[in-house]
Amino acid sequence: MLKYQQIATEIEKYIEENSLQQGDKLPVIEALMNQYEVSKSTITKSLELLEKKGIIFQVRGSGIFVRRHHRKGYISLLSNQGFKKDLEDYQITSQIIDFDVRKPTQEAAQSLNLQETDEVYYVKRVRYINGQTLCLEESYYHKGIITYLNKEIISESIFHYITEGLGLKVGFSDMYLQVGKLQEEEASLLGLESGDPKLCAESIFHLTNGQPFDFSKVTYNYEQSQFFVQGNSHLM
């Protein structure tokens, strides 16, 4: 983790641990420079990262303020760290439907910059929120990057294992949303009726060096899932 990312994480932790609310003011840039013993450019990059995540906002001439206006149970559509962090107050569990090493589909190979003869970890699981079906996940992990997975790992947070267990740095993600109707198998796994509405999110996750490592399709249970998006305006 780079220094500015580490500082951003510590500021976010400070906000959470002190239960700071929307509009609460944070120390000025000079104070943060002294506290973390870094340059102004490093603090500026940390604050820019926190702004992009929707945690703070800056007002020229007035200071740095807490932005996060958190609604419990909502999943961020802009997160690149998985949704478990958004649902910390809820019990998130998994049921593994399928797990093996296989050749990628054409779509997965293209998304992960692989050949169709390469190997991926394939994970199919149902995620539950407080015992109720939340979503169906189907994921392909680049085996050259995610070098090891097992059933114990995929029963929990795979992203936590990737960042903490493997020490990889997750960078950015691309998401494509589709609205449609559940097919028979999807409906059965989600405890819904075939033809019920669905929101399907296809995501490609990259490391900070730009390498794609995960191509996932997540089909959400419309009765249990709710989402939020925090927009940022850079107009002057």
Accessible surface in RSA format (square Angstrom, percent):
REM  Atomic radii and reference values for relative SASA: ProtOr
REM  Chains: A
REM  Algorithm: Lee & Richards
REM  Probe-radius: 1.40
REM  Slices: 20
REM RES _ NUM      All-atoms   Total-Side   Main-Chain    Non-polar    All polar
REM                ABS   REL    ABS   REL    ABS   REL    ABS   REL    ABS   REL
RES MET A   1   127.94  66.3  84.28  55.8  43.66 104.0  78.88  67.1  49.06  65.0
RES LEU A   2   104.70  58.3 101.82  72.8   2.88   7.2 104.70  73.5   0.00   0.0
RES LYS A   3   102.43  50.0  92.81  56.9   9.62  22.9  56.46  50.8  45.97  49.0
RES TYR A   4    45.70  21.3  44.94  25.6   0.77   2.0  13.98  10.5  31.72  39.1
RES GLN A   5    34.29  19.2  33.64  24.6   0.65   1.5   7.44  15.8  26.85  20.4
RES GLN A   6    71.55  40.0  71.55  52.3   0.00   0.0  15.64  33.3  55.91  42.4
RES ILE A   7     1.12   0.6   1.12   0.8   0.00   0.0   1.12   0.8   0.00   0.0
RES ALA A   8     3.06   2.8   2.90   4.5   0.16   0.4   3.06   4.3   0.00   0.0
RES THR A   9    69.79  49.6  67.60  68.5   2.18   5.2  53.45  71.8  16.34  24.7
RES GLU A  10    68.26  39.2  63.23  47.8   5.03  12.0  27.33  52.9  40.93  33.4
RES ILE A  11     6.02   3.4   5.55   4.1   0.47   1.1   6.02   4.3   0.00   0.0
RES GLU A  12    10.77   6.2  10.77   8.1   0.00   0.0   4.91   9.5   5.86   4.8
RES LYS A  13   117.92  57.5 115.92  71.1   2.00   4.8  60.04  54.0  57.89  61.7
RES TYR A  14   103.96  48.5 100.96  57.4   3.00   7.8  64.83  48.7  39.13  48.2
RES ILE A  15     6.04   3.4   5.55   4.1   0.49   1.2   5.55   4.0   0.49   1.3
RES GLU A  16    77.24  44.3  55.16  41.7  22.08  52.6  34.63  67.0  42.61  34.8
RES GLU A  17   120.73  69.3  83.72  63.3  37.01  88.1  42.06  81.4  78.67  64.2
RES ASN A  18    74.91  51.7  53.02  51.2  21.89  52.7  11.34  27.3  63.57  61.4
RES SER A  19    78.68  66.5  62.87  83.9  15.81  36.4  37.52  79.9  41.16  57.7
RES LEU A  20    42.40  23.6  29.81  21.3  12.59  31.6  30.07  21.1  12.34  33.2
RES GLN A  21   114.79  64.2 113.71  83.1   1.07   2.6  48.95 104.2  65.84  49.9
RES GLN A  22    89.17  49.9  67.24  49.1  21.92  52.2  30.51  64.9  58.65  44.5
RES GLY A  23    39.01  48.1   0.00   N/A  39.01  48.1  22.94  63.0  16.07  36.0
RES ASP A  24    53.41  37.4  48.90  48.7   4.51  10.7  12.81  30.2  40.60  40.5
RES LYS A  25   118.46  57.8  89.70  55.0  28.76  68.5  47.98  43.2  70.48  75.1
RES LEU A  26     7.57   4.2   2.91   2.1   4.67  11.7   4.29   3.0   3.28   8.8
RES PRO A  27    55.23  40.2  42.46  38.7  12.76  46.4  54.70  45.2   0.53   3.3
RES VAL A  28    72.99  48.0  71.28  64.5   1.71   4.1  72.33  62.8   0.66   1.8
RES ILE A  29    37.83  21.5  36.26  27.0   1.57   3.8  36.26  26.1   1.57   4.3
RES GLU A  30   101.36  58.2 100.43  76.0   0.93   2.2  56.76 109.8  44.60  36.4
RES ALA A  31    42.76  39.3  32.61  50.3  10.15  23.1  38.31  54.0   4.45  11.8
RES LEU A  32     6.31   3.5   6.31   4.5   0.00   0.0   6.31   4.4   0.00   0.0
RES MET A  33    51.75  26.8  49.45  32.7   2.30   5.5  48.17  41.0   3.58   4.7
RES ASN A  34   117.16  80.8 100.07  96.7  17.09  41.2  31.24  75.2  85.92  83.0
RES GLN A  35   114.44  64.0  81.62  59.6  32.82  78.1  39.90  84.9  74.54  56.5
RES TYR A  36    35.90  16.8  23.56  13.4  12.34  32.1  21.00  15.8  14.90  18.4
RES GLU A  37   155.70  89.4 122.56  92.7  33.14  78.9  45.56  88.1 110.14  89.9
RES VAL A  38    29.01  19.1  11.03  10.0  17.98  43.3  21.37  18.6   7.64  20.7
RES SER A  39    59.83  50.6  47.02  62.8  12.82  29.5  48.70 103.7  11.13  15.6
RES LYS A  40   115.97  56.6 113.41  69.6   2.57   6.1  59.98  54.0  55.99  59.6
RES SER A  41    73.77  62.3  65.11  86.9   8.67  20.0  50.41 107.3  23.37  32.7
RES THR A  42    26.92  19.1  25.47  25.8   1.44   3.4   4.55   6.1  22.36  33.8
RES ILE A  43     0.00   0.0   0.00   0.0   0.00   0.0   0.00   0.0   0.00   0.0
RES THR A  44    47.33  33.7  46.95  47.6   0.38   0.9  41.81  56.2   5.51   8.3
RES LYS A  45   100.87  49.2  98.66  60.5   2.21   5.3  54.47  49.0  46.40  49.4
RES SER A  46     0.00   0.0   0.00   0.0   0.00   0.0   0.00   0.0   0.00   0.0
RES LEU A  47     0.99   0.6   0.99   0.7   0.00   0.0   0.99   0.7   0.00   0.0
RES GLU A  48    82.74  47.5  81.34  61.5   1.39   3.3  23.51  45.5  59.23  48.4
RES LEU A  49    50.92  28.4  49.10  35.1   1.82   4.6  50.35  35.4   0.57   1.5
RES LEU A  50     0.38   0.2   0.38   0.3   0.00   0.0   0.38   0.3   0.00   0.0
RES GLU A  51    51.43  29.5  51.25  38.8   0.17   0.4  12.09  23.4  39.34  32.1
RES LYS A  52   141.53  69.0 124.77  76.6  16.76  39.9  67.79  61.0  73.74  78.6
RES LYS A  53   101.02  49.3  77.66  47.7  23.36  55.6  57.34  51.6  43.68  46.5
RES GLY A  54     0.29   0.4   0.00   N/A   0.29   0.4   0.14   0.4   0.15   0.3
RES ILE A  55     0.38   0.2   0.38   0.3   0.00   0.0   0.38   0.3   0.00   0.0
RES ILE A  56     1.58   0.9   0.00   0.0   1.58   3.8   0.00   0.0   1.58   4.3
RES PHE A  57    69.11  34.6  69.11  42.8   0.00   0.0  69.11  41.9   0.00   0.0
RES GLN A  58    67.47  37.7  42.70  31.2  24.77  59.0  17.45  37.1  50.02  37.9
RES VAL A  59    63.19  41.6  57.17  51.8   6.02  14.5  60.27  52.4   2.92   7.9
RES ARG A  60   208.62  87.6 173.30  88.3  35.32  84.1  91.23 124.7 117.39  71.1
RES GLY A  61    88.16 108.7   0.00   N/A  88.16 108.7  43.82 120.2  44.35  99.3
RES SER A  62    54.74  46.3  41.43  55.3  13.31  30.7  20.51  43.7  34.23  48.0
RES GLY A  63    16.62  20.5   0.00   N/A  16.62  20.5  13.29  36.5   3.32   7.4
RES ILE A  64     4.88   2.8   4.83   3.6   0.05   0.1   4.83   3.5   0.05   0.1
RES PHE A  65    35.56  17.8  35.56  22.0   0.00   0.0  35.56  21.6   0.00   0.0
RES VAL A  66     1.01   0.7   1.01   0.9   0.00   0.0   1.01   0.9   0.00   0.0
RES ARG A  67    49.37  20.7  48.66  24.8   0.71   1.7  11.41  15.6  37.96  23.0
RES ARG A  68    69.96  29.4  62.19  31.7   7.77  18.5  24.23  33.1  45.72  27.7
RES HIS A  69   138.11  75.5 119.32  82.9  18.79  48.1  79.02  81.4  59.09  68.8
RES HIS A  70    89.82  49.1  58.58  40.7  31.24  79.9  46.09  47.5  43.72  50.9
RES ARG A  71   161.31  67.7 152.74  77.9   8.57  20.4  45.09  61.6 116.23  70.4
RES LYS A  72   137.70  67.2 120.95  74.2  16.75  39.9  70.04  63.0  67.66  72.1
RES GLY A  73     7.06   8.7   0.00   N/A   7.06   8.7   2.41   6.6   4.65  10.4
RES TYR A  74    52.64  24.6  52.64  29.9   0.00   0.0  24.27  18.2  28.37  35.0
RES ILE A  75     4.75   2.7   4.75   3.5   0.00   0.0   4.75   3.4   0.00   0.0
RES SER A  76    20.39  17.2  14.43  19.3   5.96  13.7   5.18  11.0  15.21  21.3
RES LEU A  77    29.06  16.2  23.95  17.1   5.11  12.8  24.06  16.9   5.01  13.5
RES LEU A  78   110.61  61.6  83.90  60.0  26.72  67.2  88.55  62.2  22.07  59.4
RES SER A  79    34.53  29.2  17.35  23.2  17.17  39.6  19.51  41.5  15.02  21.0
RES ASN A  80    33.69  23.2  33.00  31.9   0.69   1.7   4.40  10.6  29.28  28.3
RES GLN A  81    75.31  42.1  65.25  47.7  10.06  23.9  32.88  70.0  42.43  32.2
RES GLY A  82    25.00  30.8   0.00   N/A  25.00  30.8  23.86  65.5   1.14   2.6
RES PHE A  83    19.29   9.7  15.17   9.4   4.13  10.7  15.67   9.5   3.62  10.4
RES LYS A  84    68.83  33.6  67.80  41.6   1.04   2.5  50.51  45.5  18.33  19.5
RES LYS A  85    97.64  47.6  83.68  51.3  13.96  33.2  67.00  60.3  30.64  32.6
RES ASP A  86    26.12  18.3  19.45  19.4   6.67  15.8   2.67   6.3  23.46  23.4
RES LEU A  87     1.55   0.9   0.60   0.4   0.94   2.4   1.02   0.7   0.53   1.4
RES GLU A  88   121.75  69.9  88.88  67.2  32.87  78.3  36.54  70.7  85.21  69.6
RES ASP A  89   100.13  70.1  63.12  62.8  37.01  87.5  23.33  54.9  76.80  76.6
RES TYR A  90    64.61  30.2  50.41  28.7  14.20  37.0  32.61  24.5  32.00  39.4
RES GLN A  91   119.62  66.9 109.70  80.2   9.92  23.6  36.81  78.3  82.81  62.8
RES ILE A  92    14.37   8.2   0.39   0.3  13.98  33.7   0.39   0.3  13.98  37.9
RES THR A  93    57.18  40.7  53.95  54.7   3.23   7.7  48.41  65.0   8.77  13.3
RES SER A  94    26.04  22.0   0.30   0.4  25.74  59.3   0.21   0.4  25.83  36.2
RES GLN A  95    87.96  49.2  83.95  61.4   4.01   9.5  30.70  65.3  57.26  43.4
RES ILE A  96    47.96  27.3  22.49  16.8  25.47  61.4  22.49  16.2  25.47  69.1
RES ILE A  97    61.05  34.7  31.37  23.4  29.67  71.5  33.93  24.4  27.11  73.6
RES ASP A  98    51.61  36.2  47.36  47.1   4.25  10.1  11.15  26.2  40.46  40.4
RES PHE A  99    43.46  21.7  22.75  14.1  20.71  53.9  22.75  13.8  20.71  59.3
RES ASP A 100    52.42  36.7  44.66  44.4   7.76  18.4  32.54  76.6  19.88  19.8
RES VAL A 101    65.34  43.0  38.94  35.3  26.40  63.6  38.94  33.8  26.40  71.6
RES ARG A 102    83.35  35.0  74.87  38.2   8.48  20.2  34.90  47.7  48.45  29.4
RES LYS A 103   112.83  55.0 102.18  62.7  10.64  25.3  77.96  70.2  34.87  37.1
RES PRO A 104     7.94   5.8   0.00   0.0   7.94  28.8   0.08   0.1   7.86  48.9
RES THR A 105    65.15  46.3  56.66  57.4   8.49  20.2  62.73  84.3   2.42   3.7
RES GLN A 106   131.20  73.4 124.55  91.0   6.65  15.8  28.76  61.2 102.45  77.7
RES GLU A 107    74.17  42.6  67.90  51.4   6.27  14.9  38.91  75.3  35.26  28.8
RES ALA A 108     0.00   0.0   0.00   0.0   0.00   0.0   0.00   0.0   0.00   0.0
RES ALA A 109     3.67   3.4   3.60   5.6   0.07   0.2   3.60   5.1   0.07   0.2
RES GLN A 110   144.09  80.6 125.38  91.6  18.71  44.5  46.81  99.6  97.28  73.8
RES SER A 111    21.01  17.8   9.69  12.9  11.33  26.1   5.75  12.2  15.26  21.4
RES LEU A 112     1.10   0.6   0.00   0.0   1.10   2.8   0.00   0.0   1.10   3.0
RES ASN A 113   119.38  82.3  85.64  82.8  33.74  81.2  32.67  78.6  86.71  83.8
RES LEU A 114    23.71  13.2   8.94   6.4  14.77  37.1  10.59   7.4  13.12  35.3
RES GLN A 115   126.49  70.7 124.59  91.1   1.90   4.5  36.18  77.0  90.31  68.5
RES GLU A 116    95.30  54.7  85.14  64.4  10.16  24.2  28.78  55.7  66.51  54.3
RES THR A 117   107.01  76.1  96.45  97.8  10.56  25.2  79.80 107.2  27.21  41.1
RES ASP A 118    52.28  36.6  47.35  47.1   4.93  11.6  12.45  29.3  39.83  39.7
RES GLU A 119    80.34  46.1  72.12  54.6   8.23  19.6  15.67  30.3  64.67  52.8
RES VAL A 120     0.00   0.0   0.00   0.0   0.00   0.0   0.00   0.0   0.00   0.0
RES TYR A 121    15.65   7.3  15.65   8.9   0.00   0.0   4.94   3.7  10.71  13.2
RES TYR A 122     8.74   4.1   8.74   5.0   0.00   0.0   0.84   0.6   7.90   9.7
RES VAL A 123     1.31   0.9   1.19   1.1   0.12   0.3   1.19   1.0   0.12   0.3
RES LYS A 124    28.81  14.1  28.81  17.7   0.00   0.0   6.59   5.9  22.22  23.7
RES ARG A 125     9.61   4.0   9.61   4.9   0.00   0.0   0.00   0.0   9.61   5.8
RES VAL A 126     0.46   0.3   0.46   0.4   0.00   0.0   0.46   0.4   0.00   0.0
RES ARG A 127    11.01   4.6  11.01   5.6   0.00   0.0   0.00   0.0  11.01   6.7
RES TYR A 128    44.61  20.8  44.61  25.4   0.00   0.0  28.69  21.6  15.92  19.6
RES ILE A 129    17.17   9.8  15.90  11.8   1.27   3.1  15.90  11.4   1.27   3.5
RES ASN A 130    84.60  58.3  63.22  61.1  21.38  51.5  27.25  65.6  57.35  55.4
RES GLY A 131    55.43  68.4   0.00   N/A  55.43  68.4  31.78  87.2  23.65  53.0
RES GLN A 132    99.59  55.7  98.05  71.7   1.54   3.7  21.38  45.5  78.21  59.3
RES THR A 133    23.64  16.8  20.82  21.1   2.82   6.7  15.35  20.6   8.29  12.5
RES LEU A 134     1.05   0.6   1.05   0.8   0.00   0.0   1.05   0.7   0.00   0.0
RES CYS A 135     0.00   0.0   0.00   0.0   0.00   0.0   0.00   0.0   0.00   0.0
RES LEU A 136    14.28   8.0  13.41   9.6   0.87   2.2  13.41   9.4   0.87   2.3
RES GLU A 137    16.31   9.4  16.31  12.3   0.00   0.0   3.14   6.1  13.17  10.8
RES GLU A 138    49.20  28.2  48.93  37.0   0.28   0.7   5.02   9.7  44.18  36.1
RES SER A 139     3.58   3.0   3.58   4.8   0.00   0.0   0.11   0.2   3.47   4.9
RES TYR A 140    13.52   6.3  13.52   7.7   0.00   0.0   3.23   2.4  10.29  12.7
RES TYR A 141     5.29   2.5   5.29   3.0   0.00   0.0   0.00   0.0   5.29   6.5
RES HIS A 142    32.85  18.0  32.85  22.8   0.00   0.0  19.15  19.7  13.69  15.9
RES LYS A 143    64.62  31.5  59.62  36.6   5.00  11.9  16.38  14.7  48.24  51.4
RES GLY A 144    60.67  74.8   0.00   N/A  60.67  74.8  32.01  87.8  28.66  64.2
RES ILE A 145    23.53  13.4  13.10   9.8  10.44  25.2  16.97  12.2   6.56  17.8
RES ILE A 146     0.00   0.0   0.00   0.0   0.00   0.0   0.00   0.0   0.00   0.0
RES THR A 147    82.69  58.8  68.87  69.8  13.82  32.9  53.43  71.8  29.25  44.2
RES TYR A 148   115.80  54.1 115.80  65.9   0.00   0.0  87.39  65.7  28.41  35.0
RES LEU A 149     6.35   3.5   0.00   0.0   6.35  16.0   0.00   0.0   6.35  17.1
RES ASN A 150    43.59  30.1  42.84  41.4   0.75   1.8  19.82  47.7  23.77  23.0
RES LYS A 151   130.10  63.5 127.52  78.2   2.58   6.2  69.88  62.9  60.22  64.1
RES GLU A 152   137.27  78.8 126.09  95.4  11.18  26.6  51.65  99.9  85.62  69.9
RES ILE A 153    28.09  16.0  22.12  16.5   5.97  14.4  27.69  19.9   0.40   1.1
RES ILE A 154     0.00   0.0   0.00   0.0   0.00   0.0   0.00   0.0   0.00   0.0
RES SER A 155    40.11  33.9  34.00  45.4   6.11  14.1  20.01  42.6  20.10  28.2
RES GLU A 156   101.01  58.0  99.70  75.4   1.31   3.1  41.33  79.9  59.68  48.7
RES SER A 157    24.09  20.4  18.37  24.5   5.72  13.2  10.54  22.5  13.54  19.0
RES ILE A 158     2.84   1.6   1.47   1.1   1.37   3.3   1.47   1.1   1.37   3.7
RES PHE A 159    21.96  11.0  20.66  12.8   1.30   3.4  20.96  12.7   1.00   2.9
RES HIS A 160   115.31  63.0 109.87  76.4   5.44  13.9  76.90  79.3  38.42  44.7
RES TYR A 161    39.91  18.6  35.77  20.4   4.13  10.8  35.92  27.0   3.99   4.9
RES ILE A 162     0.00   0.0   0.00   0.0   0.00   0.0   0.00   0.0   0.00   0.0
RES THR A 163    38.47  27.4  27.12  27.5  11.35  27.0  19.78  26.6  18.69  28.3
RES GLU A 164   119.86  68.8  93.23  70.5  26.62  63.4  19.99  38.7  99.87  81.5
RES GLY A 165    53.64  66.1   0.00   N/A  53.64  66.1  22.27  61.1  31.37  70.3
RES LEU A 166    53.21  29.6  26.28  18.8  26.92  67.7  30.54  21.4  22.67  61.0
RES GLY A 167    46.96  57.9   0.00   N/A  46.96  57.9  27.88  76.5  19.07  42.7
RES LEU A 168    44.44  24.7  39.58  28.3   4.86  12.2  40.95  28.8   3.49   9.4
RES LYS A 169    86.17  42.0  77.69  47.7   8.48  20.2  41.56  37.4  44.60  47.5
RES VAL A 170    15.60  10.3   0.01   0.0  15.59  37.6   0.01   0.0  15.59  42.3
RES GLY A 171    19.95  24.6   0.00   N/A  19.95  24.6   9.80  26.9  10.15  22.7
RES PHE A 172   100.75  50.4  98.18  60.8   2.57   6.7 100.75  61.1   0.00   0.0
RES SER A 173    35.37  29.9  11.41  15.2  23.96  55.2   0.51   1.1  34.87  48.8
RES ASP A 174    58.66  41.1  54.89  54.6   3.77   8.9  11.05  26.0  47.60  47.5
RES MET A 175    67.20  34.8  36.09  23.9  31.11  74.1  33.35  28.4  33.85  44.8
RES TYR A 176   125.58  58.6 121.61  69.2   3.98  10.3  91.21  68.5  34.38  42.4
RES LEU A 177    86.33  48.1  54.88  39.3  31.45  79.1  55.04  38.7  31.30  84.2
RES GLN A 178   101.95  57.0  96.33  70.4   5.62  13.4  33.96  72.3  67.99  51.6
RES VAL A 179   126.54  83.3  93.68  84.8  32.86  79.2  93.88  81.6  32.66  88.6
RES GLY A 180    27.38  33.8   0.00   N/A  27.38  33.8  24.36  66.8   3.02   6.8
RES LYS A 181   145.32  70.9 138.12  84.7   7.20  17.2  80.47  72.4  64.85  69.1
RES LEU A 182     3.84   2.1   0.02   0.0   3.82   9.6   0.02   0.0   3.82  10.3
RES GLN A 183   117.93  65.9 116.15  84.9   1.78   4.2  38.88  82.8  79.05  60.0
RES GLU A 184   138.45  79.5 132.79 100.5   5.66  13.5  46.44  89.8  92.01  75.1
RES GLU A 185   100.92  57.9  93.06  70.4   7.86  18.7  45.53  88.1  55.39  45.2
RES GLU A 186    31.09  17.8  31.09  23.5   0.00   0.0  10.41  20.1  20.68  16.9
RES ALA A 187     2.61   2.4   2.61   4.0   0.00   0.0   2.61   3.7   0.00   0.0
RES SER A 188    86.33  73.0  58.36  77.9  27.97  64.4  31.52  67.1  54.81  76.8
RES LEU A 189    42.19  23.5  32.14  23.0  10.05  25.3  35.12  24.7   7.08  19.0
RES LEU A 190     1.25   0.7   0.00   0.0   1.25   3.1   0.00   0.0   1.25   3.4
RES GLY A 191    64.45  79.5   0.00   N/A  64.45  79.5  34.66  95.1  29.79  66.7
RES LEU A 192    24.95  13.9   8.14   5.8  16.81  42.2  12.01   8.4  12.94  34.8
RES GLU A 193   126.11  72.4 125.23  94.7   0.88   2.1  45.56  88.1  80.55  65.8
RES SER A 194    73.18  61.8  46.24  61.7  26.94  62.1  25.58  54.5  47.60  66.7
RES GLY A 195    35.86  44.2   0.00   N/A  35.86  44.2  22.96  63.0  12.90  28.9
RES ASP A 196    30.24  21.2  29.02  28.9   1.22   2.9   1.11   2.6  29.13  29.1
RES PRO A 197    67.71  49.3  66.87  61.0   0.83   3.0  67.68  55.9   0.03   0.2
RES LYS A 198    34.83  17.0  30.95  19.0   3.87   9.2  13.78  12.4  21.05  22.4
RES LEU A 199    36.59  20.4  34.95  25.0   1.64   4.1  34.95  24.5   1.64   4.4
RES CYS A 200    11.12   8.4  11.12  12.4   0.00   0.0   0.77   2.0  10.35  11.2
RES ALA A 201     2.35   2.2   2.16   3.3   0.19   0.4   2.16   3.0   0.19   0.5
RES GLU A 202    24.08  13.8  23.84  18.0   0.24   0.6   0.85   1.6  23.24  19.0
RES SER A 203     6.14   5.2   6.14   8.2   0.00   0.0   2.15   4.6   3.99   5.6
RES ILE A 204    23.81  13.5  23.81  17.7   0.00   0.0  23.81  17.1   0.00   0.0
RES PHE A 205    18.61   9.3  18.61  11.5   0.00   0.0  18.61  11.3   0.00   0.0
RES HIS A 206    19.87  10.9  19.87  13.8   0.00   0.0   2.66   2.7  17.21  20.0
RES LEU A 207    12.42   6.9  12.42   8.9   0.00   0.0  12.42   8.7   0.00   0.0
RES THR A 208    71.25  50.7  40.36  40.9  30.88  73.6  26.87  36.1  44.37  67.1
RES ASN A 209   107.64  74.2  67.02  64.8  40.62  97.8  45.85 110.4  61.79  59.7
RES GLY A 210    30.30  37.4   0.00   N/A  30.30  37.4  17.89  49.1  12.41  27.8
RES GLN A 211    84.86  47.5  82.15  60.0   2.71   6.5  26.15  55.7  58.71  44.5
RES PRO A 212    10.71   7.8  10.65   9.7   0.05   0.2  10.65   8.8   0.05   0.3
RES PHE A 213     0.00   0.0   0.00   0.0   0.00   0.0   0.00   0.0   0.00   0.0
RES ASP A 214     1.10   0.8   1.10   1.1   0.00   0.0   0.00   0.0   1.10   1.1
RES PHE A 215     4.92   2.5   4.92   3.0   0.00   0.0   4.92   3.0   0.00   0.0
RES SER A 216     6.70   5.7   6.64   8.9   0.06   0.1   4.69  10.0   2.02   2.8
RES LYS A 217    60.67  29.6  58.92  36.2   1.75   4.2  18.68  16.8  41.99  44.7
RES VAL A 218    18.32  12.1  18.32  16.6   0.00   0.0  18.32  15.9   0.00   0.0
RES THR A 219     7.70   5.5   7.70   7.8   0.00   0.0   0.00   0.0   7.70  11.6
RES TYR A 220    12.46   5.8  12.26   7.0   0.20   0.5   0.46   0.3  12.01  14.8
RES ASN A 221     4.29   3.0   4.29   4.1   0.00   0.0   0.00   0.0   4.29   4.1
RES TYR A 222   100.99  47.1  78.21  44.5  22.78  59.3  59.30  44.6  41.69  51.4
RES GLU A 223   108.79  62.5  73.69  55.8  35.10  83.6  25.02  48.4  83.77  68.4
RES GLN A 224    60.70  33.9  44.10  32.2  16.60  39.5   4.54   9.7  56.16  42.6
RES SER A 225    20.14  17.0   2.89   3.9  17.25  39.7   0.47   1.0  19.66  27.5
RES GLN A 226    75.11  42.0  70.81  51.8   4.30  10.2  19.01  40.5  56.10  42.5
RES PHE A 227    49.63  24.8  28.14  17.4  21.49  55.9  28.14  17.1  21.49  61.5
RES PHE A 228    59.33  29.7  52.69  32.6   6.65  17.3  59.33  36.0   0.00   0.0
RES VAL A 229    89.58  58.9  59.08  53.5  30.50  73.5  59.22  51.5  30.36  82.4
RES GLN A 230    41.04  23.0  36.08  26.4   4.96  11.8  18.49  39.4  22.55  17.1
RES GLY A 231    56.57  69.8   0.00   N/A  56.57  69.8  36.87 101.2  19.71  44.1
RES ASN A 232    65.75  45.3  31.09  30.0  34.66  83.5  15.72  37.8  50.04  48.4
RES SER A 233    91.03  76.9  54.13  72.2  36.90  85.0  51.21 109.1  39.82  55.8
RES HIS A 234   148.70  81.3 123.29  85.7  25.42  65.0  93.62  96.5  55.08  64.1
RES LEU A 235   164.08  91.4 140.16 100.3  23.92  60.1 141.66  99.5  22.42  60.3
RES MET A 236   192.54  99.7 118.34  78.3  74.20 176.7 122.40 104.1  70.14  92.9
END  Absolute sums over single chains surface
CHAIN  1 A    13200.8      10553.2       2647.6       6618.4       6582.4
END  Absolute sums over all chains
TOTAL         13200.8      10553.2       2647.6       6618.4       6582.4
